Amino acid sequence: MSQLRVRQIKSSIGTKPKHRGTLRALGLGRIGKSHVFDDRPEIRGMIAKVPHLVSVEDVDEAEAPAKKS
C-alpha cells in the first residue's frame, strides 16, 4: 500500500476552527511537522479540507518509518 507524508507548511492562526481541528486530527500542530499515513480515502478527505496549509508527497516503502505493532 502506498503511503503519504503530510507536512504542515503554513500556520493555522487565523484559520477556521474546523481547519485547526483537521490539522490536529492529522497529528500536525506546528509548521514543519510531518506525519506518514497510508493512502486512504479518509486521509485524502482531510487533506482536501486544508490544502493551503499542508504539502503532500508520496513515500517509498523503504523511507517510511516502521509501524509499531
Secondary structure, 3 states (H helix, E strand, C coil): CCEEEEEECCCCCCCCHHHHHHHHHCCCCCCCCEEEEECCHHHHHHHHHCCCCEEEEEECCCCCCCCCC
